[in-house]
Amino acid sequence: MDWVPCRQEYLDSLLFLEGRGEALVVTRCVSGVYRCNDCLGGVLLCCKCTLAIHENLPLHNILSKFCMSVWTGQMFEHASLRGLGLTVQLGHPVYQKCPVPVYASSSVRVTFCGCSNAPHHCVQLLCWRWFPSTVLQPKSCATFEVLHQYQLLSLSSKISIHHFYNMLERLTDNTGLVPVPNKYKSFCQMVREWRHLKMLKRAGHGNDPSSVLGTASGELAVICPACPEPGVNLPEEWMNTPEEERFLYDGIYAIDANFCLKNHARSSVDPGLGTGWAYFRSFVCLSISPQISSLTGIGAVVCARHGLLRPNGIGDLQKGERFCNMDYIMFSSLQGTKLGRITISYDIFCQWITKLHCQLPSAHKPEGHAQFSLNWMPGVGRTDGEGIERDWSGINPAANSTKEMGSGCRHNTLDDIWSDLNYRKIMTLNKSQAQIHLELIEMERDSLYHGSVSLHNVSASAFVIMGLDIEDTQ
C-alpha cells in the first residue's frame, strides 16, 4: 500500500512557541516527510515546520537514535536536527542570532555568543540549563533534567552511574550496531559536581557573602530537629534545671560499624568536594599506607532516638572496626556540642572504654554486660539504641553503586544519600499540634463508641490542649 502524505491525517494545529510571544499556525503540511516520535504524536512535517517546532527542543534527535526519522517513499530512515540545519544559539534571547557567533564542535550544532560583553561559555550553557563537564573549554554537557533524574533514581533505588549511563546508551541505540561516543567519565564528573552543588543550595549557600569556601565543618548536614540543641530548641536557663530533670536535655547517640559498604583498593588521592562539610570525615590510620588502602566498611554515629546521622558522623574503616577509627568518628560528631551530658550506645561499649587486651578474658559475659544496659541508666527512657542498625538498611543498597568509586566520589555520593535519608525522616518525624489533637479526638470518639463514659465535662485531649495554650500564654 502506497504511503499517503500527511494532508489527510494532519489536522490544523496552533502551536505557541514559548519565548517567541507569537503563534505559529501549521496548516496542511502537504510535503511532510519528517517525524519526531517525542512530540506531536509522530505526525509528518516538512523541514521548515520541523525546525520551527524544535528551536526550543534541540535534543529530540539524540534522545533516541531513531527518534527523528524521514520518509523516503518506501521506509523511514534516521534523520537529525543538525542535518536539517538546526543551530542552538547561546547567550542571546530565544530566536535572536549573535552577530559574532563562536561555533562549537559537537553532536548538536551550538554557537556561543562572541560579543564583547558575553559571559563565559560555561555561564551561557548553564543559562540554557545544560551542565558543562569542564570549566575552561567545555566540549560536552548534560541537561539539568537528566542529572536531576539520575539523582532521584540513585536516592530511591541506589542505581549506579554505570547502570544509568548504560541505559542512556541503549536509548541512543539499542541495537549495538551504531557506535556511541563514550562520555561515561564526563558524566561521572558532572554527577559528582551536581550532588555537591545541590547540597550547598539546600543549605542556603547560594548567596553566602563568605562564598562556598566559608562553609563550616558539618554545616551541610541535615540536623535532627528533635534532639536537644542549646540555642535552638532549649530554654535559655536550661543549665539551671534541677538535677532530677536534667535528663530532658541529655543527648543520646548510637555508634556502630557497617561492613557491607566496603570499597575496593584504590588511590586515596581522589579528592572529595567539600569533604567534612556534611557527614563524611576523611581519615586514614597511620599504620596503613596512605597511598593505597582497602576500605573494609564505614563507622557512623546517629542520634539514638530518631536515627538521624550526626554531622561529621561517618568515616571509612580500614582493617575492620579499629578503635582509632571509631574514636575519630565519634568525637568528630561531637565537635561543637554544648550539652552538659550525653549517653552513648555501642554494641561493644564494654570493650571500647578500656583496653581490649585487658578486657578480652571477661568480655561478653552476663555480669560484664549488666552495668552497661540502658535499662539501668537514668535519663534514657526506653531508648533501644539500635536505630543505627535500621539506618544501615537504607544505605546498604548503595554498596554496589559505590564500591568501584574513588574515595572522594564515594564520600560525596554517601553524603548526598544520607542527607536525603535524614530529610525524609524529618518530614515524617514531627506532627503538628492540630494533627495530634485530631488523633486524640478520634481516639476519644472510638472509646465512646465502645461504651466508655467520661468522668469529666472536659475530655482528656481538650485538657491537654488547654494546658498547652496556657503555657503559650505565660
Secondary structure, DSSP 8 states (H G I E B T S, - for coil): -----TTTT---EEEE-TTT-SEEEE---TT--EEETTSGGG-EE-HHHHHHHGGG-TTHHHHSTTTEEEE-SSSEEE--HHHHT--EE-SS-TT---SSEEEE-SSS-EEEE-STT---HHHHHHHTTEEES-SSS---EEEHHHHHHHHHHHHHH---HHHHHHHHHHHH-SSS-S-----HHHHHHHHHHHHHHHHHHHTT-TT-TT-GGG--TTTTS---SSS--TTTTS-TTGGGS-GGGGGGG-EEEEEEEESSS-EEEEETT---SSTTSSSB-----TTS-SSEEEEEEEEEEEETTT--EEEEEEEEEESSS-HHHHHHHHHHHTTT---S-EEEEETTHHHHTS-HHHHGGGTT-HHHHGGG-GGGSTT-TT--S-HHHHHHHHHGGGHHHHTTS-HHHHHHHHHHHHHHHHHHHHHHH---HHHHHHHHHHHHHHHHHTT---SSSS-HHHHHHHHHHHHHH-
